[in-house]
Amino acid sequence: MTADPDDLLESDQQDPAPESQSLLMTVREVCGLFSKTRRTIENWARQGLLHKVRVGGSVFFRRSEVMALIEERNAP
């Protein structure tokens, strides 16, 4: 059984959140999660704790890396 292309379009429209929004975080979001300043997050990026992702003129961080760092910092 194959799906009707119109049905596929309707289901795509019902889920408007692009996947990229959930994969990337802004510097502000990362600052909020860690309760740190922008400067600290930038230092962490320079030290290799987080890797910057540049999209146009904006800087983002991969959510998976941020969450891994949270887990690492909370580990006993």
N, C-alpha and C positions, 0 to 999 in steps of 0.2 A: 504494500500500500504506500503510495507516494503522497506527500503533503502538497496541498494547493499553494502555489507561490503567494497568493494574496493572504492566506492564513499565516504564512511565515512572516510577511511584512507586518501584519497586525501584532504578532507576538513580539517582534523586535521593538515596536513602538511602545509596547506596554512596559518595557524595561529600559527607561531612558538613560540610566547611569552607565556611562562608558567605562569599560574595564580599566582604562588608564587612570581614572580618578581613584580607584581603589588600590592601584599599584604604586602610586607616587604620593609623597607627602611634601608639603611646602616647608620652608625653613621655620615659619611661624608655628606650624603644627608640631614639628619636632621640638622646638623650644618649649612649647606648652606641655608636651608629654614628659619631658625631662625636668621641667621647671628650671631651665637654664637660659642664659642670654644667647642672642644670635652669635656673638663673638665666640662663646664656648663651642657652639655647634660648628662654626667655621674652623676653629682650632681642631676639633675632632676630625673634621674632613681632611685637614692638612696632615694630621697624624695617621690617617688611614683607617680610623674607626668607622667612618661612614664614607660612602662614595657619592659624589655629586652627580646628578643627571641634569644636563642642561637641555632645555627645550626653548628654542628661541632665545630670548634674553632672560629667561627665568631659571632659577635653580630649584631642583627638587631632590628628594632622597627616596630610595626604594623602601617601601613599607616593610618588606621582608627583612632588610638589613637593620632597620630601626627596631623592629620587634626582636630580632636576634640580639641586638645590643642591650635592650631592656632586660631580656632573660639573662644575658651574661652578667650584667651589673647586679641583678637580684639574686644570682646564685650564691650559695653560702661559701 
